[in-house]
Amino acid sequence: MRKKIVAGNWKMNKTIDEAMELAVKLQEESSSFPKNVEVVVAPPALYLATIEMIEDLGFSLSAQNCSHHDFGAFTGETSPAMLKAMNVKYSILGHSERRQYFHETDAIVASKVDACLRNKVQPIFCCGEVLEERKAGKHFDTVKSQVENALFHLTKEEFAKVVIAYEPVWAIGTGVTASNDEAQEMHAFIRATVEGKYGKEIADAVIILYGGSVNATNSAELFACPDVDGGLVGGASLKANDFMTIIKSAGQA
Ligand code: 13P
């Protein structure tokens, strides 16, 4: 039985006061998180150290992105070695906003995956098609090549550390979520693709999150799909009550 993960991607939102208020609220509620759900929060990198210092945090921390280098003359970058040293467990990698606005290619994402694994930070690897690709029936090809290009150079042991997030770009921040059938179909396809490369045991174990307009109303149905192992939540993770509802719905799925 795979555990569920509910991860909140705060993106570039909140002042430090607002961020601390939300983090403290989640910490206070953390004793009521379902035991089979790992809660992950990805605040802006600037706030990770402050949030990490909250006592008995009760949830895991993730970066939203990181460098493919460990240290050096890379102005403005965040190193996975630094993340690890601050008890940051995960880094989101290859988010569609990074691909679209910061021109991250599959090759760059692959080198970030390597850098994270080298430093014992677990990648939350994002993949997903744009609307034109879905309309043209190319969504499976797009997702397959993203997964293959960024992950399939890994050994079995390395791959076992990776969490995959399927985020159809047309569903991100739009209020239009994939239907339960569309999500389940793609998640099953990703799992089958993984099985083709790494075998059934690894494929059965890999955690595949859905992201794209997950909210307190639709999360229960999405998380009940057999191959959906939780969510990567943007906008709805910025409100404590909504995020708590989503976390609890994962516990019942
Ligand atoms: P929304 O939940 O705001 O659609 O964002 C999804 C997302 O991009 C999470 O990484």
py3Dmol code that shows the C-alpha trace and the ligand (Angstrom):
import py3Dmol

protein = """\
ATOM      1  CA  MET A   1       0.000   0.000   0.000  1.00  0.00           C
ATOM      2  CA  ARG A   2       1.518   3.311  -1.090  1.00  0.00           C
ATOM      3  CA  LYS A   3       1.325   6.219   1.330  1.00  0.00           C
ATOM      4  CA  LYS A   4      -0.327   9.414   0.138  1.00  0.00           C
ATOM      5  CA  ILE A   5       1.476  12.738  -0.163  1.00  0.00           C
ATOM      6  CA  VAL A   6      -0.229  16.116  -0.130  1.00  0.00           C
ATOM      7  CA  ALA A   7       2.225  18.862  -1.071  1.00  0.00           C
ATOM      8  CA  GLY A   8       1.527  22.591  -1.058  1.00  0.00           C
ATOM      9  CA  ASN A   9       3.429  24.633  -3.627  1.00  0.00           C
ATOM     10  CA  TRP A  10       3.167  28.212  -2.417  1.00  0.00           C
ATOM     11  CA  LYS A  11       4.960  29.502  -5.542  1.00  0.00           C
ATOM     12  CA  MET A  12       5.993  33.187  -5.219  1.00  0.00           C
ATOM     13  CA  ASN A  13       3.355  34.141  -2.669  1.00  0.00           C
ATOM     14  CA  LYS A  14       3.167  35.541   0.880  1.00  0.00           C
ATOM     15  CA  THR A  15       5.281  37.939   2.918  1.00  0.00           C
ATOM     16  CA  ILE A  16       7.305  36.411   5.740  1.00  0.00           C
ATOM     17  CA  ASP A  17       4.605  37.312   8.295  1.00  0.00           C
ATOM     18  CA  GLU A  18       1.903  35.670   6.202  1.00  0.00           C
ATOM     19  CA  ALA A  19       4.107  32.648   5.532  1.00  0.00           C
ATOM     20  CA  MET A  20       4.836  32.171   9.228  1.00  0.00           C
ATOM     21  CA  GLU A  21       1.165  32.527  10.136  1.00  0.00           C
ATOM     22  CA  LEU A  22       0.238  29.758   7.690  1.00  0.00           C
ATOM     23  CA  ALA A  23       3.163  27.524   8.683  1.00  0.00           C
ATOM     24  CA  VAL A  24       2.342  27.877  12.397  1.00  0.00           C
ATOM     25  CA  LYS A  25      -1.339  27.102  11.736  1.00  0.00           C
ATOM     26  CA  LEU A  26      -0.354  23.917   9.905  1.00  0.00           C
ATOM     27  CA  GLN A  27       2.048  22.962  12.695  1.00  0.00           C
ATOM     28  CA  GLU A  28      -0.760  23.418  15.234  1.00  0.00           C
ATOM     29  CA  GLU A  29      -3.031  21.149  13.176  1.00  0.00           C
ATOM     30  CA  SER A  30      -0.336  18.596  12.393  1.00  0.00           C
ATOM     31  CA  SER A  31      -1.336  16.206  15.185  1.00  0.00           C
ATOM     32  CA  SER A  32      -4.624  15.697  13.332  1.00  0.00           C
ATOM     33  CA  PHE A  33      -3.019  14.917   9.952  1.00  0.00           C
ATOM     34  CA  PRO A  34      -4.026  11.391   8.855  1.00  0.00           C
ATOM     35  CA  LYS A  35      -1.259   8.915   9.656  1.00  0.00           C
ATOM     36  CA  ASN A  36      -1.101   7.539   6.098  1.00  0.00           C
ATOM     37  CA  VAL A  37      -0.546  10.998   4.567  1.00  0.00           C
ATOM     38  CA  GLU A  38       2.776  12.811   4.371  1.00  0.00           C
ATOM     39  CA  VAL A  39       2.231  16.558   4.278  1.00  0.00           C
ATOM     40  CA  VAL A  40       4.821  18.598   2.404  1.00  0.00           C
ATOM     41  CA  VAL A  41       5.094  22.372   2.170  1.00  0.00           C
ATOM     42  CA  ALA A  42       7.136  24.171  -0.496  1.00  0.00           C
ATOM     43  CA  PRO A  43       7.385  27.818   0.536  1.00  0.00           C
ATOM     44  CA  PRO A  44       9.561  30.383  -1.261  1.00  0.00           C
ATOM     45  CA  ALA A  45      13.217  29.369  -0.693  1.00  0.00           C
ATOM     46  CA  LEU A  46      13.801  32.556   1.288  1.00  0.00           C
ATOM     47  CA  TYR A  47      11.502  31.290   4.058  1.00  0.00           C
ATOM     48  CA  LEU A  48      12.693  27.684   4.343  1.00  0.00           C
ATOM     49  CA  ALA A  49      15.218  28.337   7.126  1.00  0.00           C
ATOM     50  CA  THR A  50      12.738  30.274   9.268  1.00  0.00           C
ATOM     51  CA  ILE A  51       9.960  27.710   8.883  1.00  0.00           C
ATOM     52  CA  GLU A  52      12.433  24.877   9.534  1.00  0.00           C
ATOM     53  CA  MET A  53      13.085  26.365  12.984  1.00  0.00           C
ATOM     54  CA  ILE A  54       9.460  25.939  14.135  1.00  0.00           C
ATOM     55  CA  GLU A  55       9.488  23.295  16.858  1.00  0.00           C
ATOM     56  CA  ASP A  56       7.807  19.924  16.094  1.00  0.00           C
ATOM     57  CA  LEU A  57       7.016  21.093  12.596  1.00  0.00           C
ATOM     58  CA  GLY A  58       4.881  18.050  11.776  1.00  0.00           C
ATOM     59  CA  PHE A  59       5.288  18.340   7.985  1.00  0.00           C
ATOM     60  CA  SER A  60       8.133  17.961   5.497  1.00  0.00           C
ATOM     61  CA  LEU A  61       9.731  20.850   3.665  1.00  0.00           C
ATOM     62  CA  SER A  62      10.366  21.104  -0.050  1.00  0.00           C
ATOM     63  CA  ALA A  63      12.114  23.636  -2.255  1.00  0.00           C
ATOM     64  CA  GLN A  64      10.317  24.754  -5.410  1.00  0.00           C
ATOM     65  CA  ASN A  65      13.450  24.444  -7.536  1.00  0.00           C
ATOM     66  CA  CYS A  66      17.194  24.137  -7.069  1.00  0.00           C
ATOM     67  CA  SER A  67      20.502  24.405  -8.876  1.00  0.00           C
ATOM     68  CA  HIS A  68      22.135  21.505 -10.661  1.00  0.00           C
ATOM     69  CA  HIS A  69      25.412  22.534  -8.981  1.00  0.00           C
ATOM     70  CA  ASP A  70      26.378  21.834  -5.369  1.00  0.00           C
ATOM     71  CA  PHE A  71      28.376  25.029  -4.692  1.00  0.00           C
ATOM     72  CA  GLY A  72      30.179  27.763  -6.585  1.00  0.00           C
ATOM     73  CA  ALA A  73      29.874  30.984  -8.554  1.00  0.00           C
ATOM     74  CA  PHE A  74      26.204  30.725  -9.538  1.00  0.00           C
ATOM     75  CA  THR A  75      24.674  34.029  -8.415  1.00  0.00           C
ATOM     76  CA  GLY A  76      21.095  33.768  -7.245  1.00  0.00           C
ATOM     77  CA  GLU A  77      20.913  29.980  -7.176  1.00  0.00           C
ATOM     78  CA  THR A  78      19.932  27.609  -4.357  1.00  0.00           C
ATOM     79  CA  SER A  79      22.081  24.521  -3.883  1.00  0.00           C
ATOM     80  CA  PRO A  80      20.648  21.069  -3.112  1.00  0.00           C
ATOM     81  CA  ALA A  81      23.572  20.601  -0.690  1.00  0.00           C
ATOM     82  CA  MET A  82      22.367  23.684   1.206  1.00  0.00           C
ATOM     83  CA  LEU A  83      18.794  22.385   1.174  1.00  0.00           C
ATOM     84  CA  LYS A  84      19.886  19.055   2.608  1.00  0.00           C
ATOM     85  CA  ALA A  85      21.866  20.758   5.363  1.00  0.00           C
ATOM     86  CA  MET A  86      18.673  22.625   6.347  1.00  0.00           C
ATOM     87  CA  ASN A  87      16.585  19.439   6.622  1.00  0.00           C
ATOM     88  CA  VAL A  88      14.714  20.144   3.396  1.00  0.00           C
ATOM     89  CA  LYS A  89      13.556  16.710   2.267  1.00  0.00           C
ATOM     90  CA  TYR A  90      12.272  17.396  -1.254  1.00  0.00           C
ATOM     91  CA  SER A  91      12.685  19.734  -4.198  1.00  0.00           C
ATOM     92  CA  ILE A  92      10.060  20.229  -6.864  1.00  0.00           C
ATOM     93  CA  LEU A  93      11.843  19.964 -10.227  1.00  0.00           C
ATOM     94  CA  GLY A  94      10.711  20.644 -13.778  1.00  0.00           C
ATOM     95  CA  HIS A  95       7.547  22.499 -12.822  1.00  0.00           C
ATOM     96  CA  SER A  96       5.826  23.774 -15.968  1.00  0.00           C
ATOM     97  CA  GLU A  97       6.365  27.367 -14.823  1.00  0.00           C
ATOM     98  CA  ARG A  98      10.121  26.671 -14.711  1.00  0.00           C
ATOM     99  CA  ARG A  99       9.936  25.054 -18.138  1.00  0.00           C
ATOM    100  CA  GLN A 100       7.851  27.888 -19.614  1.00  0.00           C
ATOM    101  CA  TYR A 101       9.304  31.050 -18.029  1.00  0.00           C
ATOM    102  CA  PHE A 102      12.859  29.929 -17.266  1.00  0.00           C
ATOM    103  CA  HIS A 103      13.412  27.762 -20.336  1.00  0.00           C
ATOM    104  CA  GLU A 104      14.229  24.598 -18.432  1.00  0.00           C
ATOM    105  CA  THR A 105      14.681  21.722 -20.838  1.00  0.00           C
ATOM    106  CA  ASP A 106      14.407  18.014 -20.052  1.00  0.00           C
ATOM    107  CA  ALA A 107      18.237  17.917 -20.011  1.00  0.00           C
ATOM    108  CA  ILE A 108      18.436  20.669 -17.386  1.00  0.00           C
ATOM    109  CA  VAL A 109      15.746  18.965 -15.308  1.00  0.00           C
ATOM    110  CA  ALA A 110      17.673  15.667 -15.581  1.00  0.00           C
ATOM    111  CA  SER A 111      20.820  17.323 -14.223  1.00  0.00           C
ATOM    112  CA  LYS A 112      18.825  18.828 -11.339  1.00  0.00           C
ATOM    113  CA  VAL A 113      17.418  15.371 -10.566  1.00  0.00           C
ATOM    114  CA  ASP A 114      21.006  14.094 -10.393  1.00  0.00           C
ATOM    115  CA  ALA A 115      22.120  16.993  -8.182  1.00  0.00           C
ATOM    116  CA  CYS A 116      19.260  16.379  -5.749  1.00  0.00           C
ATOM    117  CA  LEU A 117      19.884  12.648  -5.523  1.00  0.00           C
ATOM    118  CA  ARG A 118      23.645  13.252  -5.090  1.00  0.00           C
ATOM    119  CA  ASN A 119      22.749  15.398  -2.068  1.00  0.00           C
ATOM    120  CA  LYS A 120      20.003  13.138  -0.714  1.00  0.00           C
ATOM    121  CA  VAL A 121      17.186  15.549  -1.535  1.00  0.00           C
ATOM    122  CA  GLN A 122      14.197  13.724  -3.064  1.00  0.00           C
ATOM    123  CA  PRO A 123      12.940  15.124  -6.380  1.00  0.00           C
ATOM    124  CA  ILE A 124       9.243  15.827  -6.881  1.00  0.00           C
ATOM    125  CA  PHE A 125       9.499  15.620 -10.653  1.00  0.00           C
ATOM    126  CA  CYS A 126       6.766  17.402 -12.610  1.00  0.00           C
ATOM    127  CA  CYS A 127       5.497  16.450 -16.038  1.00  0.00           C
ATOM    128  CA  GLY A 128       2.425  17.369 -18.045  1.00  0.00           C
ATOM    129  CA  GLU A 129       1.171  18.404 -21.445  1.00  0.00           C
ATOM    130  CA  VAL A 130      -0.071  21.772 -22.712  1.00  0.00           C
ATOM    131  CA  LEU A 131      -3.617  22.110 -24.047  1.00  0.00           C
ATOM    132  CA  GLU A 132      -2.598  21.965 -27.727  1.00  0.00           C
ATOM    133  CA  GLU A 133      -0.858  18.639 -27.112  1.00  0.00           C
ATOM    134  CA  ARG A 134      -3.934  17.172 -25.432  1.00  0.00           C
ATOM    135  CA  LYS A 135      -6.209  18.445 -28.200  1.00  0.00           C
ATOM    136  CA  ALA A 136      -3.916  16.838 -30.769  1.00  0.00           C
ATOM    137  CA  GLY A 137      -3.953  13.537 -28.850  1.00  0.00           C
ATOM    138  CA  LYS A 138      -0.236  13.843 -28.100  1.00  0.00           C
ATOM    139  CA  HIS A 139      -0.462  14.047 -24.306  1.00  0.00           C
ATOM    140  CA  PHE A 140       0.781  10.512 -23.695  1.00  0.00           C
ATOM    141  CA  ASP A 141       3.795  11.046 -25.990  1.00  0.00           C
ATOM    142  CA  THR A 142       4.676  14.328 -24.268  1.00  0.00           C
ATOM    143  CA  VAL A 143       4.511  12.933 -20.759  1.00  0.00           C
ATOM    144  CA  LYS A 144       6.348   9.741 -21.727  1.00  0.00           C
ATOM    145  CA  SER A 145       9.237  11.670 -23.247  1.00  0.00           C
ATOM    146  CA  GLN A 146       9.438  14.044 -20.259  1.00  0.00           C
ATOM    147  CA  VAL A 147       9.619  11.084 -17.876  1.00  0.00           C
ATOM    148  CA  GLU A 148      12.101   9.162 -20.016  1.00  0.00           C
ATOM    149  CA  ASN A 149      14.379  12.132 -20.679  1.00  0.00           C
ATOM    150  CA  ALA A 150      14.575  13.334 -17.076  1.00  0.00           C
ATOM    151  CA  LEU A 151      14.469  10.078 -15.130  1.00  0.00           C
ATOM    152  CA  PHE A 152      15.270   6.956 -17.119  1.00  0.00           C
ATOM    153  CA  HIS A 153      19.046   7.330 -16.825  1.00  0.00           C
ATOM    154  CA  LEU A 154      18.663   6.621 -13.083  1.00  0.00           C
ATOM    155  CA  THR A 155      19.457   3.310 -11.445  1.00  0.00           C
ATOM    156  CA  LYS A 156      16.590   1.450  -9.748  1.00  0.00           C
ATOM    157  CA  GLU A 157      17.838   2.576  -6.339  1.00  0.00           C
ATOM    158  CA  GLU A 158      17.961   6.211  -7.461  1.00  0.00           C
ATOM    159  CA  PHE A 159      14.576   6.072  -9.178  1.00  0.00           C
ATOM    160  CA  ALA A 160      12.990   4.701  -5.998  1.00  0.00           C
ATOM    161  CA  LYS A 161      13.658   8.080  -4.322  1.00  0.00           C
ATOM    162  CA  VAL A 162      11.694  10.067  -6.926  1.00  0.00           C
ATOM    163  CA  VAL A 163       8.116  11.292  -6.524  1.00  0.00           C
ATOM    164  CA  ILE A 164       6.329  12.063  -9.798  1.00  0.00           C
ATOM    165  CA  ALA A 165       3.730  14.826 -10.140  1.00  0.00           C
ATOM    166  CA  TYR A 166       1.475  14.847 -13.196  1.00  0.00           C
ATOM    167  CA  GLU A 167       0.373  18.428 -13.743  1.00  0.00           C
ATOM    168  CA  PRO A 168      -1.459  19.069 -17.012  1.00  0.00           C
ATOM    169  CA  VAL A 169      -0.449  22.641 -17.834  1.00  0.00           C
ATOM    170  CA  TRP A 170      -3.989  23.561 -18.910  1.00  0.00           C
ATOM    171  CA  ALA A 171      -5.244  22.705 -15.413  1.00  0.00           C
ATOM    172  CA  ILE A 172      -2.721  24.805 -13.459  1.00  0.00           C
ATOM    173  CA  GLY A 173      -4.245  27.910 -11.910  1.00  0.00           C
ATOM    174  CA  THR A 174      -7.194  27.787 -14.302  1.00  0.00           C
ATOM    175  CA  GLY A 175      -9.888  26.266 -12.111  1.00  0.00           C
ATOM    176  CA  VAL A 176     -10.258  23.581 -14.785  1.00  0.00           C
ATOM    177  CA  THR A 177      -9.095  20.312 -13.296  1.00  0.00           C
ATOM    178  CA  ALA A 178      -8.539  17.103 -15.206  1.00  0.00           C
ATOM    179  CA  SER A 179     -11.540  14.820 -14.827  1.00  0.00           C
ATOM    180  CA  ASN A 180     -11.068  11.844 -12.539  1.00  0.00           C
ATOM    181  CA  ASP A 181     -10.914   9.610 -15.624  1.00  0.00           C
ATOM    182  CA  GLU A 182      -8.332  11.790 -17.345  1.00  0.00           C
ATOM    183  CA  ALA A 183      -6.152  11.866 -14.231  1.00  0.00           C
ATOM    184  CA  GLN A 184      -6.456   8.118 -13.596  1.00  0.00           C
ATOM    185  CA  GLU A 185      -5.745   7.310 -17.263  1.00  0.00           C
ATOM    186  CA  MET A 186      -2.523   9.344 -17.304  1.00  0.00           C
ATOM    187  CA  HIS A 187      -1.359   8.127 -13.894  1.00  0.00           C
ATOM    188  CA  ALA A 188      -1.863   4.503 -14.966  1.00  0.00           C
ATOM    189  CA  PHE A 189       0.033   5.275 -18.180  1.00  0.00           C
ATOM    190  CA  ILE A 190       2.949   6.784 -16.237  1.00  0.00           C
ATOM    191  CA  ARG A 191       3.013   3.762 -13.915  1.00  0.00           C
ATOM    192  CA  ALA A 192       3.009   1.390 -16.910  1.00  0.00           C
ATOM    193  CA  THR A 193       5.844   3.389 -18.492  1.00  0.00           C
ATOM    194  CA  VAL A 194       7.837   3.062 -15.272  1.00  0.00           C
ATOM    195  CA  GLU A 195       7.083  -0.672 -15.163  1.00  0.00           C
ATOM    196  CA  GLY A 196       8.442  -1.065 -18.703  1.00  0.00           C
ATOM    197  CA  LYS A 197      11.768   0.368 -17.583  1.00  0.00           C
ATOM    198  CA  TYR A 198      12.170  -0.613 -13.917  1.00  0.00           C
ATOM    199  CA  GLY A 199       9.779  -3.532 -13.381  1.00  0.00           C
ATOM    200  CA  LYS A 200       6.576  -4.079 -11.430  1.00  0.00           C
ATOM    201  CA  GLU A 201       7.889  -3.698  -7.901  1.00  0.00           C
ATOM    202  CA  ILE A 202       9.313  -0.221  -8.518  1.00  0.00           C
ATOM    203  CA  ALA A 203       6.257   0.800 -10.573  1.00  0.00           C
ATOM    204  CA  ASP A 204       3.871  -0.309  -7.830  1.00  0.00           C
ATOM    205  CA  ALA A 205       5.836   1.696  -5.279  1.00  0.00           C
ATOM    206  CA  VAL A 206       6.318   4.982  -7.135  1.00  0.00           C
ATOM    207  CA  ILE A 207       4.175   7.805  -5.766  1.00  0.00           C
ATOM    208  CA  ILE A 208       2.394   9.771  -8.502  1.00  0.00           C
ATOM    209  CA  LEU A 209       0.715  13.021  -7.444  1.00  0.00           C
ATOM    210  CA  TYR A 210      -1.878  14.949  -9.413  1.00  0.00           C
ATOM    211  CA  GLY A 211      -1.599  18.735  -9.679  1.00  0.00           C
ATOM    212  CA  GLY A 212      -3.748  21.357 -11.367  1.00  0.00           C
ATOM    213  CA  SER A 213      -6.641  23.178  -9.694  1.00  0.00           C
ATOM    214  CA  VAL A 214      -6.928  20.691  -6.836  1.00  0.00           C
ATOM    215  CA  ASN A 215      -9.217  22.225  -4.224  1.00  0.00           C
ATOM    216  CA  ALA A 216     -11.166  21.336  -1.088  1.00  0.00           C
ATOM    217  CA  THR A 217     -14.164  20.258  -3.178  1.00  0.00           C
ATOM    218  CA  ASN A 218     -12.558  18.025  -5.821  1.00  0.00           C
ATOM    219  CA  SER A 219      -9.626  16.471  -3.926  1.00  0.00           C
ATOM    220  CA  ALA A 220     -11.516  13.513  -2.407  1.00  0.00           C
ATOM    221  CA  GLU A 221     -12.661  12.200  -5.801  1.00  0.00           C
ATOM    222  CA  LEU A 222      -9.284  12.710  -7.453  1.00  0.00           C
ATOM    223  CA  PHE A 223      -7.409  11.019  -4.605  1.00  0.00           C
ATOM    224  CA  ALA A 224      -9.803   8.057  -4.721  1.00  0.00           C
ATOM    225  CA  CYS A 225      -8.502   7.140  -8.204  1.00  0.00           C
ATOM    226  CA  PRO A 226      -6.378   4.001  -7.790  1.00  0.00           C
ATOM    227  CA  ASP A 227      -3.199   5.430  -9.340  1.00  0.00           C
ATOM    228  CA  VAL A 228      -3.478   8.936  -7.837  1.00  0.00           C
ATOM    229  CA  ASP A 229      -1.375   8.989  -4.678  1.00  0.00           C
ATOM    230  CA  GLY A 230      -2.179  12.511  -3.522  1.00  0.00           C
ATOM    231  CA  GLY A 231      -1.729  16.009  -4.850  1.00  0.00           C
ATOM    232  CA  LEU A 232       0.591  18.882  -5.611  1.00  0.00           C
ATOM    233  CA  VAL A 233      -1.581  21.822  -4.678  1.00  0.00           C
ATOM    234  CA  GLY A 234      -0.992  25.455  -5.657  1.00  0.00           C
ATOM    235  CA  GLY A 235      -3.623  28.100  -4.892  1.00  0.00           C
ATOM    236  CA  ALA A 236      -5.623  26.027  -2.399  1.00  0.00           C
ATOM    237  CA  SER A 237      -2.498  25.391  -0.292  1.00  0.00           C
ATOM    238  CA  LEU A 238      -2.307  29.099   0.552  1.00  0.00           C
ATOM    239  CA  LYS A 239      -5.392  28.877   2.790  1.00  0.00           C
ATOM    240  CA  ALA A 240      -4.985  26.780   5.937  1.00  0.00           C
ATOM    241  CA  ASN A 241      -8.603  25.567   6.059  1.00  0.00           C
ATOM    242  CA  ASP A 242      -8.697  24.502   2.414  1.00  0.00           C
ATOM    243  CA  PHE A 243      -5.329  22.780   2.668  1.00  0.00           C
ATOM    244  CA  MET A 244      -6.438  20.953   5.828  1.00  0.00           C
ATOM    245  CA  THR A 245      -9.589  19.716   4.064  1.00  0.00           C
ATOM    246  CA  ILE A 246      -7.454  18.443   1.180  1.00  0.00           C
ATOM    247  CA  ILE A 247      -5.039  16.692   3.580  1.00  0.00           C
ATOM    248  CA  LYS A 248      -7.927  15.005   5.396  1.00  0.00           C
ATOM    249  CA  SER A 249      -9.526  13.891   2.133  1.00  0.00           C
ATOM    250  CA  ALA A 250      -6.265  12.108   1.229  1.00  0.00           C
ATOM    251  CA  GLY A 251      -6.468  10.202   4.505  1.00  0.00           C
ATOM    252  CA  GLN A 252      -9.877   8.811   3.555  1.00  0.00           C
ATOM    253  CA  ALA A 253      -9.016   7.933  -0.045  1.00  0.00           C
TER     254      ALA A 253
END
"""
ligand_1 = """\
10
13P
P -2.977 25.252 -8.778
O -3.378 24.274 -7.712
O -3.026 26.681 -8.326
O -3.675 25.001 -10.064
O -1.399 24.976 -9.055
C -0.968 23.691 -9.291
C 0.500 23.683 -9.299
O 1.137 24.195 -10.211
C 1.193 23.042 -8.173
O 2.554 22.888 -8.430
"""
view = py3Dmol.view(width=600, height=400)
view.addModel(protein, "pdb")
view.setStyle({"model": 0}, {"cartoon": {"style": "trace"}})
view.addModel(ligand_1, "xyz")
view.setStyle({"model": 1}, {"stick": {}})
view.zoomTo()
view.show()
